[in-house]
Amino acid sequence: MSDATSNGTAVCQALLYPRSIALVGASDDVRKTGGRPLQFLRRSGFQGRVYPINPRRSEVQGEKAWPSLAALPEVPDHVFVLSPTETVVAAVEECAGLGVKLVTVLASGFSESGPEGAAREEALRTIARTSGMRILGPSSLGVVNPGNGLMLTANAAFAEPDVPRGNVFVASHSGSMLGALVSRGKARGMGFAGLVSVGSEVDLGIGEVCAATLDDPAIQGYVLFLESLRHGDAIQSFAREAARRGKPVVAYKLGRSSAAAEMAATHTGALAGEDDIADAFLKDLGVVRVEMLETLFEVFPLARKLPLGRATGQRVGVVTTTGGGAAMVVDQLGVRNVTVQPASADTVARLQAAGIPGHAGRVLDLTLAGTRYEVMKKALEILLDAPEFDMVVAVVGSSARFQPDLAVKPIIDSAGHAKPVLAMLVPDAPDALAQLTAAQVPCFRTPEGCADAIASVFRRRAPGVPATVRASNAQAQALSEAQAYEMLDAVGVTHAPAATFDIDRPPAALPFDYPVVAKVCSAKIPHKTEVGGVVLGIRDAHELAGAFATLQRNLRERAPGIDCRQVLVQPMRKGLAEVLVGFRVDPEAGPIVMLAAGGIWAEVMRDRSIRLAPVSIETAREMIAEVKMLKTVSGLRGKAKGDLEALARAIANLSQLALEPRLRVGEAEINPLMVMPEGEGVLAVDALVMQVPDAA
């Protein structure tokens, strides 16, 4: 057994299956936060040993109280520290000295509260690092395992008895959300194999907690409630392994509306904000990221039915007994760019031959005649067998509430087909929803939830090759443009010809034809236009000499402290389109690659596509299809077609920096990259590369 596997097993055991628990600061008052865990544990029937610790009382809630951890007859597997913030570090130090495996810290007041709190948090981090003991929190409301009655939580929502057992594990940054998620899951017939509030993640984070539970046979899937992307390496490692094992992961992440994270060096950071990167990160790791909280649990049966790696299209067929209800579903799918596929002529002929009533346009509307078991069952059979559909959504009207046997039961009886069949019920029909959920049929109460689930499952992607480059804390330094082109040469990205000259000696001859552009060339001037460091449209040697003089003057006036001795000269080029291709090693997500509308439009249009790096040429083609501006050079309506295949190669090649730690590239950006006519390739005409200093 590897050290990682052994450590994961130990974490899982102490987290979800502890044999003994100590409650430091346990209160006799069950109305107080510190009194809840003991009350909940006893009410739920937890069979392990529980030790209330309270030095001021001999008895807590009718049970013997212990004065300290040291006074206990054994070292507990798991200690829940319920005492005030100022006592936490000492309590955790005592746990480490005794050899406790896992400590959960309830209190807040750490890094979020200023320098003193940050010092307390660093003390906890040091204890975990030096002792090997694991810490959950601070600001953790605890851990719940309905399977063994482990209600080790201070969350008041768990005063409600009978948390349903199931096979879904929930990990949340927000402890208060656990109660909300339980109530929502319970309403949908979803049971839980465990719930964990990770809090501030001073040590154990969501990724490592979930990874530790992957071997638990009781857990078949995961729900993540994320406030931000933290400990990205651990989340990535967990998500890749979950995908390999076929355990679906569904995430709801806050932060869609946050401002883009600005970067000093490149446009890439301004365009790829924190949530944009997190979105690509999750989807590229096979995680189903939903937009709606309600969809968190509704999407699970669909995610199981369409496992990652299965070859499937994204064409949805819709059959309905109510035209209005179906129209809402079609509308919501269209908003999310999901294709609602009409029935083919062959399928229509089969429907007619079977005597199926109604008409088949964008949807198959059975009208009220569809509220008969045999009609809906036969229609579903034909649609699910039709090659033009990858899944079928059945939209059921009022009969779902009053007579589910008519149109809902045939959906349940069709669930064994290889293709998914989904149900969207227009009325409030809790009994029908319960029947569908029990049969593991994806079912929805709203068209928005239905469309969100379908689109979210379609948008996740099988994990690709993992990067070997890691984020560095060292300050990256810019290379000169000439050095940047050498870096592009190393990964096979073509650029316009370039020659460098001493700024005091304009050349008599050039290795390429006029017109040309002249640019100051210095690692200390990454943004040349800001100092007047670019002269365009130079037509001959006389104008070139004048351009060199202009550059010298502008440097003296606008960058007097910078000693720039070189000028880079390139032939002027014009392509059919300009794009930005950027690479960045994000501190949490790791290496990413971005394609965006380039030139002056880069930050105006925010028309871009982001993926984890490295990417294949096939993935690069997908990115090109997502950038709307590039449709203008896709050959539509007789327009000139750009060399999009060469662009795909350039994107894929630049992304290979993710596999080249020796090059030490923290950021790289080509803006613009000229897309030439088909067959003529692409050309980088400006590049900026930020390199991390050699650690040696």
Steps between C-alpha positions, in 0.01 A plus 500: 500500500645840401546777756230706326253211507581423863460864599171524310366190674598642840332833422181327384489280809548789743265724302201273433558188713667610826492250783530776758429873510588777744301824517726775638286774650179293506213700651229374732253732324366331185381838375859616467729420208735308730216283627365382167756235395453284809121528477503413129736205545285347771177562315633338182622187677873533438662188645854629543643635824431870564694701757366847597790722616408780741740590784229695684239222519503140615196421289376622160148421379475219753831341402838497672714795392878479488727786613746467209604287208793370700258360760324275247550122516601496131616728220186583301499456122325832441487813716244774440627827652194704596674746732557872429750627242771599748516144640519317168876497436576362846231232462631395160857490630384268779330274245818480296704414809264216588500352148142582397439418133256777408384828656202704385497868600166677529618852590546784255727801551808390311648645178172678420528707817832679455868450595432334837261252342743434215769417756263252669427341164870468419550335837237238410665445163836448669354248745348297216822509299735404783282243680327322213166544674227618263285809564154573361405868517512753659137612454392139446152405617607137506439162340192282448475134404136382501616140454640468852323784682805728497332839548821677600372845417401827660265583212155564647338364184593148613258523789262360239517121540537233235758632257441262207767244425627472145814492290578870443780675688475877550797729565437869553697815574187631671397309811157663512427371149514138617159527663354660189648229279368224726148643494509536121639153451247353740216667311623332180551158654878537497693336783848571628810298576666793675512878530802710594543871566864584421495863610820695439706197386807577709607139442240259360316645201212379288723316254695303758191420709316364196806311376528329838148359456538363147556146624185511713250267328212690659587807291405497132507871418584847632337840540730799552389843621789733417542861603831526313769282348751413773754217523457445126761223476307286748166564329654412165652177632166399656292586194727307263482191719123533545463520122719192457281308744175618345382686811323819380591832658252790495594850608327827575748787518445857606674790329359518149449874529836591654723743314776353289831449679736760354857402418788740469667329208245379245145537374444134581436569869258785430305283259520177699360596838501270801162349421581455128805299597311304766229421245751358252681321783188320620364408156840379373519265798164341424312690773138589428479869588138604536363854493204437729511377858192285437681311225768371738299190581273480197800453269645190671299229321586659164870524585498130587315410181750693286837408652814680389681348207184367341474609137177697475365797314296786637176464308186505710160371396188633673163327530211662683137489597495879540630732229551793738709297743717366220549850359644612835750212498601565139544870576722435803710245310543749216624767741772253603589410138366145525354365177139382505494261207186450285401143417638372169272395216567135583404555865184688400409208274546255787283714727227517238519126434457440874191722506658756732274808508609864487764656277881501491663836445778629723332286769267203484176641641270211588233743631255359754501173310848443644359462848453129440760250609523314170534821294779654709679165537504431127603858417791480741606164360516642145677822599759324717579261213529785249865573404448878488444525877758461777243542777126557525314739730136418576300807608182401684206725582220479756469122492834479684333637811172314496560184294874420480427152367393652167810691384757468781506122539597446134799728561604286796452185294726644227789576736687181410589628153867573430411861425379724783133585526421804716173631640390861548173531687309821438267485804614461859492121516695379807374141480604466136838658575551253785419207271739625232775565754460153650536355149816713449343688212633858467196714580441871532249746640596796282610548138796702625620215721449248221701707252771581755551130575521401134733784402723449806548129431574566134759767583720289726801352327706187559826599674796537265873466557595648839748787497846460653558875549407635843435854616797679654507761774797667331441823309500431126715728283422611145719391210575729210288450190795341321542253788124438498521394134775254593260352754228473233750325272561248779134395504435529125292818475576693182570871509575775252869535402689727738843659517658702780736795463685745722278802558787734400564332164205469260575220249581573139322182389239263643459125455136559393305751296338827602258615640618415851432579865772603748461433874717559802627165625565472873393264775445812712234634261232228468235745378671692223209720390486662845839664439453576130715201419337397169519662155282348227491519119868569435546498120876534440845537657459877541177458697661219699780733613236755600313234692813408697544868590134525606538196723811647662320828568191328643716291731678807632168674564278217622742242643803700610614246757509203262811420300359350179760434231314279249233544234307208353390535136234285333321505165144631520246222468123500467283195558132425466457519879696581814479284810660489841642170620610503863657254743508549876587292804216581737591465870200271565385356168849447360586561133223633277485599133266765361387598152331838455419767245830683465645841435299795626194277549656272761362673809204670331321190370606248766436236234715210619541132579703353788632151571742333735836455327624303321234451235483277195438631149146363527440705815657804333245461218222506763646822640502658153134408455417679828651837396225681311730736314666210321174409329577793266795303358339156502402515131133585558305649206795498266723710726874435503594214730781536750753230578315382810681167498832682533346703781401177677859377473632829640262483799593138570871573459499801733308298758787247507682749723297325773726197448829694492612588854855558371380804304362658822226693321247658738311687229517524124281702270484554126294806413437517222540167328409555136270241344603487134292361209450124497824321424719796600518432873504744792760756603581644841584869456535590867579281800554542871650225716543514878761258634538384858858520634690173527455364851859380497 
